[in-house]
């Protein structure tokens, strides 16, 4: 699968990219919503987007909402450890605005790969 990771935690993004690569996936990492939009506009398309809800400058709810209209074939996972908007509010809000799944940080590599692959 081709996967886009959006997280402003560069170390976490690099680790998740490595986990995906070891599982046979092609992943690209970005740190801003603008960079995510540029990557999504490129070809070939991404199968899955994994987006941190609470970036340093903004949250990704508007991105989730617009992607569900613009790229309905992309599965979207939202992840958060809390931050400005707590997980108890942020994760249900992400689902309401287009996320197909959610991950609460910290999570294991197995939990991450299951969520990306959409397996139980």
Chimera marker file (.cmm) of the C-alpha trace (Angstrom):
<marker_set name="trace">
<marker id="1" x="0.000" y="0.000" z="0.000" r="1" g="1" b="0" radius="0.5"/>
<marker id="2" x="1.004" y="3.607" z="-0.528" r="1" g="1" b="0" radius="0.5"/>
<marker id="3" x="0.635" y="5.552" z="2.724" r="1" g="1" b="0" radius="0.5"/>
<marker id="4" x="0.931" y="9.233" z="3.635" r="1" g="1" b="0" radius="0.5"/>
<marker id="5" x="1.971" y="10.016" z="7.224" r="1" g="1" b="0" radius="0.5"/>
<marker id="6" x="1.302" y="13.511" z="8.562" r="1" g="1" b="0" radius="0.5"/>
<marker id="7" x="2.896" y="14.225" z="11.927" r="1" g="1" b="0" radius="0.5"/>
<marker id="8" x="5.012" y="17.113" z="13.143" r="1" g="1" b="0" radius="0.5"/>
<marker id="9" x="6.882" y="14.755" z="15.476" r="1" g="1" b="0" radius="0.5"/>
<marker id="10" x="9.693" y="13.953" z="13.042" r="1" g="1" b="0" radius="0.5"/>
<marker id="11" x="11.103" y="11.083" z="15.117" r="1" g="1" b="0" radius="0.5"/>
<marker id="12" x="7.711" y="9.363" z="15.433" r="1" g="1" b="0" radius="0.5"/>
<marker id="13" x="7.017" y="9.832" z="11.726" r="1" g="1" b="0" radius="0.5"/>
<marker id="14" x="10.401" y="8.295" z="10.833" r="1" g="1" b="0" radius="0.5"/>
<marker id="15" x="9.754" y="5.339" z="13.149" r="1" g="1" b="0" radius="0.5"/>
<marker id="16" x="6.284" y="4.735" z="11.695" r="1" g="1" b="0" radius="0.5"/>
<marker id="17" x="7.691" y="4.986" z="8.172" r="1" g="1" b="0" radius="0.5"/>
<marker id="18" x="10.271" y="2.314" z="9.056" r="1" g="1" b="0" radius="0.5"/>
<marker id="19" x="7.568" y="0.069" z="10.571" r="1" g="1" b="0" radius="0.5"/>
<marker id="20" x="5.535" y="0.400" z="7.371" r="1" g="1" b="0" radius="0.5"/>
<marker id="21" x="8.555" y="-0.259" z="5.146" r="1" g="1" b="0" radius="0.5"/>
<marker id="22" x="9.410" y="-3.436" z="7.085" r="1" g="1" b="0" radius="0.5"/>
<marker id="23" x="5.819" y="-4.571" z="6.472" r="1" g="1" b="0" radius="0.5"/>
<marker id="24" x="6.192" y="-3.960" z="2.720" r="1" g="1" b="0" radius="0.5"/>
<marker id="25" x="4.435" y="-0.604" z="2.412" r="1" g="1" b="0" radius="0.5"/>
<marker id="26" x="5.547" y="2.535" z="0.578" r="1" g="1" b="0" radius="0.5"/>
<marker id="27" x="5.223" y="5.492" z="2.976" r="1" g="1" b="0" radius="0.5"/>
<marker id="28" x="5.856" y="9.200" z="2.620" r="1" g="1" b="0" radius="0.5"/>
<marker id="29" x="6.083" y="11.534" z="5.606" r="1" g="1" b="0" radius="0.5"/>
<marker id="30" x="5.107" y="15.192" z="5.817" r="1" g="1" b="0" radius="0.5"/>
<marker id="31" x="4.992" y="17.603" z="8.742" r="1" g="1" b="0" radius="0.5"/>
<marker id="32" x="2.424" y="20.210" z="7.649" r="1" g="1" b="0" radius="0.5"/>
<marker id="33" x="-1.084" y="20.251" z="6.249" r="1" g="1" b="0" radius="0.5"/>
<marker id="34" x="0.139" y="22.188" z="3.205" r="1" g="1" b="0" radius="0.5"/>
<marker id="35" x="2.781" y="19.528" z="2.494" r="1" g="1" b="0" radius="0.5"/>
<marker id="36" x="0.104" y="16.841" z="2.902" r="1" g="1" b="0" radius="0.5"/>
<marker id="37" x="-2.156" y="18.592" z="0.379" r="1" g="1" b="0" radius="0.5"/>
<marker id="38" x="0.741" y="18.844" z="-2.093" r="1" g="1" b="0" radius="0.5"/>
<marker id="39" x="1.603" y="15.162" z="-1.669" r="1" g="1" b="0" radius="0.5"/>
<marker id="40" x="-2.039" y="14.136" z="-2.105" r="1" g="1" b="0" radius="0.5"/>
<marker id="41" x="-2.253" y="16.139" z="-5.336" r="1" g="1" b="0" radius="0.5"/>
<marker id="42" x="0.679" y="14.147" z="-6.755" r="1" g="1" b="0" radius="0.5"/>
<marker id="43" x="0.450" y="10.875" z="-8.600" r="1" g="1" b="0" radius="0.5"/>
<marker id="44" x="0.137" y="8.011" z="-7.906" r="1" g="1" b="0" radius="0.5"/>
<marker id="45" x="-2.527" y="8.359" z="-5.268" r="1" g="1" b="0" radius="0.5"/>
<marker id="46" x="-2.191" y="7.258" z="-1.669" r="1" g="1" b="0" radius="0.5"/>
<marker id="47" x="-4.255" y="4.316" z="-0.417" r="1" g="1" b="0" radius="0.5"/>
<marker id="48" x="-4.176" y="5.426" z="3.220" r="1" g="1" b="0" radius="0.5"/>
<marker id="49" x="-3.557" y="8.688" z="5.049" r="1" g="1" b="0" radius="0.5"/>
<marker id="50" x="-2.443" y="8.587" z="8.699" r="1" g="1" b="0" radius="0.5"/>
<marker id="51" x="-2.819" y="12.027" z="10.238" r="1" g="1" b="0" radius="0.5"/>
<marker id="52" x="-1.940" y="13.360" z="13.663" r="1" g="1" b="0" radius="0.5"/>
<marker id="53" x="-4.902" y="15.434" z="14.844" r="1" g="1" b="0" radius="0.5"/>
<marker id="54" x="-2.941" y="18.029" z="16.786" r="1" g="1" b="0" radius="0.5"/>
<marker id="55" x="-0.094" y="19.603" z="14.885" r="1" g="1" b="0" radius="0.5"/>
<marker id="56" x="1.946" y="22.401" z="16.419" r="1" g="1" b="0" radius="0.5"/>
<marker id="57" x="0.207" y="25.133" z="14.425" r="1" g="1" b="0" radius="0.5"/>
<marker id="58" x="-3.238" y="23.627" z="13.725" r="1" g="1" b="0" radius="0.5"/>
<marker id="59" x="-5.424" y="20.542" z="13.813" r="1" g="1" b="0" radius="0.5"/>
<marker id="60" x="-6.268" y="18.355" z="10.857" r="1" g="1" b="0" radius="0.5"/>
<marker id="61" x="-10.079" y="18.175" z="11.120" r="1" g="1" b="0" radius="0.5"/>
<marker id="62" x="-10.570" y="20.461" z="8.093" r="1" g="1" b="0" radius="0.5"/>
<marker id="63" x="-8.147" y="18.311" z="6.094" r="1" g="1" b="0" radius="0.5"/>
<marker id="64" x="-10.105" y="15.163" z="7.008" r="1" g="1" b="0" radius="0.5"/>
<marker id="65" x="-13.365" y="16.786" z="6.015" r="1" g="1" b="0" radius="0.5"/>
<marker id="66" x="-12.097" y="17.994" z="2.635" r="1" g="1" b="0" radius="0.5"/>
<marker id="67" x="-10.317" y="14.737" z="1.761" r="1" g="1" b="0" radius="0.5"/>
<marker id="68" x="-13.481" y="12.707" z="2.189" r="1" g="1" b="0" radius="0.5"/>
<marker id="69" x="-14.972" y="14.825" z="-0.611" r="1" g="1" b="0" radius="0.5"/>
<marker id="70" x="-11.866" y="15.216" z="-2.797" r="1" g="1" b="0" radius="0.5"/>
<marker id="71" x="-10.352" y="11.714" z="-2.501" r="1" g="1" b="0" radius="0.5"/>
<marker id="72" x="-13.107" y="9.401" z="-1.244" r="1" g="1" b="0" radius="0.5"/>
<marker id="73" x="-11.079" y="6.291" z="-2.106" r="1" g="1" b="0" radius="0.5"/>
<marker id="74" x="-8.349" y="7.150" z="0.450" r="1" g="1" b="0" radius="0.5"/>
<marker id="75" x="-8.810" y="5.524" z="3.849" r="1" g="1" b="0" radius="0.5"/>
<marker id="76" x="-8.001" y="7.940" z="6.625" r="1" g="1" b="0" radius="0.5"/>
<marker id="77" x="-6.702" y="7.171" z="10.107" r="1" g="1" b="0" radius="0.5"/>
<marker id="78" x="-6.517" y="9.847" z="12.769" r="1" g="1" b="0" radius="0.5"/>
<marker id="79" x="-4.096" y="9.540" z="15.657" r="1" g="1" b="0" radius="0.5"/>
<marker id="80" x="-3.541" y="11.607" z="18.767" r="1" g="1" b="0" radius="0.5"/>
<marker id="81" x="-1.996" y="11.520" z="22.179" r="1" g="1" b="0" radius="0.5"/>
<marker id="82" x="-4.204" y="14.320" z="23.408" r="1" g="1" b="0" radius="0.5"/>
<marker id="83" x="-2.658" y="17.730" z="23.022" r="1" g="1" b="0" radius="0.5"/>
<marker id="84" x="-4.755" y="20.859" z="22.541" r="1" g="1" b="0" radius="0.5"/>
<marker id="85" x="-7.882" y="18.822" z="21.878" r="1" g="1" b="0" radius="0.5"/>
<marker id="86" x="-8.081" y="15.820" z="24.185" r="1" g="1" b="0" radius="0.5"/>
<marker id="87" x="-8.377" y="12.350" z="22.693" r="1" g="1" b="0" radius="0.5"/>
<marker id="88" x="-11.829" y="11.913" z="24.249" r="1" g="1" b="0" radius="0.5"/>
<marker id="89" x="-13.064" y="14.779" z="22.061" r="1" g="1" b="0" radius="0.5"/>
<marker id="90" x="-10.623" y="14.671" z="19.148" r="1" g="1" b="0" radius="0.5"/>
<marker id="91" x="-10.966" y="11.036" z="18.088" r="1" g="1" b="0" radius="0.5"/>
<marker id="92" x="-14.819" y="11.008" z="17.938" r="1" g="1" b="0" radius="0.5"/>
<marker id="93" x="-14.658" y="14.385" z="16.169" r="1" g="1" b="0" radius="0.5"/>
<marker id="94" x="-12.214" y="12.939" z="13.622" r="1" g="1" b="0" radius="0.5"/>
<marker id="95" x="-14.561" y="10.016" z="12.963" r="1" g="1" b="0" radius="0.5"/>
<marker id="96" x="-17.502" y="12.384" z="12.557" r="1" g="1" b="0" radius="0.5"/>
<marker id="97" x="-15.523" y="14.362" z="9.962" r="1" g="1" b="0" radius="0.5"/>
<marker id="98" x="-14.263" y="11.528" z="7.807" r="1" g="1" b="0" radius="0.5"/>
<marker id="99" x="-11.691" y="9.372" z="9.599" r="1" g="1" b="0" radius="0.5"/>
<marker id="100" x="-12.195" y="5.673" z="8.911" r="1" g="1" b="0" radius="0.5"/>
<marker id="101" x="-10.270" y="4.709" z="12.022" r="1" g="1" b="0" radius="0.5"/>
<marker id="102" x="-8.529" y="6.194" z="15.037" r="1" g="1" b="0" radius="0.5"/>
<marker id="103" x="-5.409" y="5.454" z="17.051" r="1" g="1" b="0" radius="0.5"/>
<marker id="104" x="-4.666" y="6.661" z="20.560" r="1" g="1" b="0" radius="0.5"/>
<marker id="105" x="-0.957" y="7.285" z="21.175" r="1" g="1" b="0" radius="0.5"/>
<marker id="106" x="0.992" y="5.481" z="22.390" r="1" g="1" b="0" radius="0.5"/>
<marker id="107" x="0.179" y="2.396" z="20.351" r="1" g="1" b="0" radius="0.5"/>
<marker id="108" x="2.150" y="-0.717" z="19.484" r="1" g="1" b="0" radius="0.5"/>
<marker id="109" x="3.586" y="-1.434" z="16.059" r="1" g="1" b="0" radius="0.5"/>
<marker id="110" x="1.090" y="-4.290" z="15.702" r="1" g="1" b="0" radius="0.5"/>
<marker id="111" x="-1.852" y="-2.003" z="16.540" r="1" g="1" b="0" radius="0.5"/>
<marker id="112" x="-0.575" y="0.503" z="14.005" r="1" g="1" b="0" radius="0.5"/>
<marker id="113" x="-0.167" y="-2.056" z="11.221" r="1" g="1" b="0" radius="0.5"/>
<marker id="114" x="-3.601" y="-3.557" z="11.916" r="1" g="1" b="0" radius="0.5"/>
<marker id="115" x="-5.213" y="-0.129" z="11.718" r="1" g="1" b="0" radius="0.5"/>
<marker id="116" x="-3.400" y="0.706" z="8.486" r="1" g="1" b="0" radius="0.5"/>
<marker id="117" x="-4.330" y="-2.648" z="6.962" r="1" g="1" b="0" radius="0.5"/>
<marker id="118" x="-7.854" y="-2.415" z="8.400" r="1" g="1" b="0" radius="0.5"/>
<marker id="119" x="-7.714" y="-5.862" z="9.972" r="1" g="1" b="0" radius="0.5"/>
<marker id="120" x="-9.058" y="-6.971" z="13.345" r="1" g="1" b="0" radius="0.5"/>
<link id1="1" id2="2" r="1" g="1" b="0" radius="0.2"/>
<link id1="2" id2="3" r="1" g="1" b="0" radius="0.2"/>
<link id1="3" id2="4" r="1" g="1" b="0" radius="0.2"/>
<link id1="4" id2="5" r="1" g="1" b="0" radius="0.2"/>
<link id1="5" id2="6" r="1" g="1" b="0" radius="0.2"/>
<link id1="6" id2="7" r="1" g="1" b="0" radius="0.2"/>
<link id1="7" id2="8" r="1" g="1" b="0" radius="0.2"/>
<link id1="8" id2="9" r="1" g="1" b="0" radius="0.2"/>
<link id1="9" id2="10" r="1" g="1" b="0" radius="0.2"/>
<link id1="10" id2="11" r="1" g="1" b="0" radius="0.2"/>
<link id1="11" id2="12" r="1" g="1" b="0" radius="0.2"/>
<link id1="12" id2="13" r="1" g="1" b="0" radius="0.2"/>
<link id1="13" id2="14" r="1" g="1" b="0" radius="0.2"/>
<link id1="14" id2="15" r="1" g="1" b="0" radius="0.2"/>
<link id1="15" id2="16" r="1" g="1" b="0" radius="0.2"/>
<link id1="16" id2="17" r="1" g="1" b="0" radius="0.2"/>
<link id1="17" id2="18" r="1" g="1" b="0" radius="0.2"/>
<link id1="18" id2="19" r="1" g="1" b="0" radius="0.2"/>
<link id1="19" id2="20" r="1" g="1" b="0" radius="0.2"/>
<link id1="20" id2="21" r="1" g="1" b="0" radius="0.2"/>
<link id1="21" id2="22" r="1" g="1" b="0" radius="0.2"/>
<link id1="22" id2="23" r="1" g="1" b="0" radius="0.2"/>
<link id1="23" id2="24" r="1" g="1" b="0" radius="0.2"/>
<link id1="24" id2="25" r="1" g="1" b="0" radius="0.2"/>
<link id1="25" id2="26" r="1" g="1" b="0" radius="0.2"/>
<link id1="26" id2="27" r="1" g="1" b="0" radius="0.2"/>
<link id1="27" id2="28" r="1" g="1" b="0" radius="0.2"/>
<link id1="28" id2="29" r="1" g="1" b="0" radius="0.2"/>
<link id1="29" id2="30" r="1" g="1" b="0" radius="0.2"/>
<link id1="30" id2="31" r="1" g="1" b="0" radius="0.2"/>
<link id1="31" id2="32" r="1" g="1" b="0" radius="0.2"/>
<link id1="32" id2="33" r="1" g="1" b="0" radius="0.2"/>
<link id1="33" id2="34" r="1" g="1" b="0" radius="0.2"/>
<link id1="34" id2="35" r="1" g="1" b="0" radius="0.2"/>
<link id1="35" id2="36" r="1" g="1" b="0" radius="0.2"/>
<link id1="36" id2="37" r="1" g="1" b="0" radius="0.2"/>
<link id1="37" id2="38" r="1" g="1" b="0" radius="0.2"/>
<link id1="38" id2="39" r="1" g="1" b="0" radius="0.2"/>
<link id1="39" id2="40" r="1" g="1" b="0" radius="0.2"/>
<link id1="40" id2="41" r="1" g="1" b="0" radius="0.2"/>
<link id1="41" id2="42" r="1" g="1" b="0" radius="0.2"/>
<link id1="42" id2="43" r="1" g="1" b="0" radius="0.2"/>
<link id1="43" id2="44" r="1" g="1" b="0" radius="0.2"/>
<link id1="44" id2="45" r="1" g="1" b="0" radius="0.2"/>
<link id1="45" id2="46" r="1" g="1" b="0" radius="0.2"/>
<link id1="46" id2="47" r="1" g="1" b="0" radius="0.2"/>
<link id1="47" id2="48" r="1" g="1" b="0" radius="0.2"/>
<link id1="48" id2="49" r="1" g="1" b="0" radius="0.2"/>
<link id1="49" id2="50" r="1" g="1" b="0" radius="0.2"/>
<link id1="50" id2="51" r="1" g="1" b="0" radius="0.2"/>
<link id1="51" id2="52" r="1" g="1" b="0" radius="0.2"/>
<link id1="52" id2="53" r="1" g="1" b="0" radius="0.2"/>
<link id1="53" id2="54" r="1" g="1" b="0" radius="0.2"/>
<link id1="54" id2="55" r="1" g="1" b="0" radius="0.2"/>
<link id1="55" id2="56" r="1" g="1" b="0" radius="0.2"/>
<link id1="56" id2="57" r="1" g="1" b="0" radius="0.2"/>
<link id1="57" id2="58" r="1" g="1" b="0" radius="0.2"/>
<link id1="58" id2="59" r="1" g="1" b="0" radius="0.2"/>
<link id1="59" id2="60" r="1" g="1" b="0" radius="0.2"/>
<link id1="60" id2="61" r="1" g="1" b="0" radius="0.2"/>
<link id1="61" id2="62" r="1" g="1" b="0" radius="0.2"/>
<link id1="62" id2="63" r="1" g="1" b="0" radius="0.2"/>
<link id1="63" id2="64" r="1" g="1" b="0" radius="0.2"/>
<link id1="64" id2="65" r="1" g="1" b="0" radius="0.2"/>
<link id1="65" id2="66" r="1" g="1" b="0" radius="0.2"/>
<link id1="66" id2="67" r="1" g="1" b="0" radius="0.2"/>
<link id1="67" id2="68" r="1" g="1" b="0" radius="0.2"/>
<link id1="68" id2="69" r="1" g="1" b="0" radius="0.2"/>
<link id1="69" id2="70" r="1" g="1" b="0" radius="0.2"/>
<link id1="70" id2="71" r="1" g="1" b="0" radius="0.2"/>
<link id1="71" id2="72" r="1" g="1" b="0" radius="0.2"/>
<link id1="72" id2="73" r="1" g="1" b="0" radius="0.2"/>
<link id1="73" id2="74" r="1" g="1" b="0" radius="0.2"/>
<link id1="74" id2="75" r="1" g="1" b="0" radius="0.2"/>
<link id1="75" id2="76" r="1" g="1" b="0" radius="0.2"/>
<link id1="76" id2="77" r="1" g="1" b="0" radius="0.2"/>
<link id1="77" id2="78" r="1" g="1" b="0" radius="0.2"/>
<link id1="78" id2="79" r="1" g="1" b="0" radius="0.2"/>
<link id1="79" id2="80" r="1" g="1" b="0" radius="0.2"/>
<link id1="80" id2="81" r="1" g="1" b="0" radius="0.2"/>
<link id1="81" id2="82" r="1" g="1" b="0" radius="0.2"/>
<link id1="82" id2="83" r="1" g="1" b="0" radius="0.2"/>
<link id1="83" id2="84" r="1" g="1" b="0" radius="0.2"/>
<link id1="84" id2="85" r="1" g="1" b="0" radius="0.2"/>
<link id1="85" id2="86" r="1" g="1" b="0" radius="0.2"/>
<link id1="86" id2="87" r="1" g="1" b="0" radius="0.2"/>
<link id1="87" id2="88" r="1" g="1" b="0" radius="0.2"/>
<link id1="88" id2="89" r="1" g="1" b="0" radius="0.2"/>
<link id1="89" id2="90" r="1" g="1" b="0" radius="0.2"/>
<link id1="90" id2="91" r="1" g="1" b="0" radius="0.2"/>
<link id1="91" id2="92" r="1" g="1" b="0" radius="0.2"/>
<link id1="92" id2="93" r="1" g="1" b="0" radius="0.2"/>
<link id1="93" id2="94" r="1" g="1" b="0" radius="0.2"/>
<link id1="94" id2="95" r="1" g="1" b="0" radius="0.2"/>
<link id1="95" id2="96" r="1" g="1" b="0" radius="0.2"/>
<link id1="96" id2="97" r="1" g="1" b="0" radius="0.2"/>
<link id1="97" id2="98" r="1" g="1" b="0" radius="0.2"/>
<link id1="98" id2="99" r="1" g="1" b="0" radius="0.2"/>
<link id1="99" id2="100" r="1" g="1" b="0" radius="0.2"/>
<link id1="100" id2="101" r="1" g="1" b="0" radius="0.2"/>
<link id1="101" id2="102" r="1" g="1" b="0" radius="0.2"/>
<link id1="102" id2="103" r="1" g="1" b="0" radius="0.2"/>
<link id1="103" id2="104" r="1" g="1" b="0" radius="0.2"/>
<link id1="104" id2="105" r="1" g="1" b="0" radius="0.2"/>
<link id1="105" id2="106" r="1" g="1" b="0" radius="0.2"/>
<link id1="106" id2="107" r="1" g="1" b="0" radius="0.2"/>
<link id1="107" id2="108" r="1" g="1" b="0" radius="0.2"/>
<link id1="108" id2="109" r="1" g="1" b="0" radius="0.2"/>
<link id1="109" id2="110" r="1" g="1" b="0" radius="0.2"/>
<link id1="110" id2="111" r="1" g="1" b="0" radius="0.2"/>
<link id1="111" id2="112" r="1" g="1" b="0" radius="0.2"/>
<link id1="112" id2="113" r="1" g="1" b="0" radius="0.2"/>
<link id1="113" id2="114" r="1" g="1" b="0" radius="0.2"/>
<link id1="114" id2="115" r="1" g="1" b="0" radius="0.2"/>
<link id1="115" id2="116" r="1" g="1" b="0" radius="0.2"/>
<link id1="116" id2="117" r="1" g="1" b="0" radius="0.2"/>
<link id1="117" id2="118" r="1" g="1" b="0" radius="0.2"/>
<link id1="118" id2="119" r="1" g="1" b="0" radius="0.2"/>
<link id1="119" id2="120" r="1" g="1" b="0" radius="0.2"/>
</marker_set>
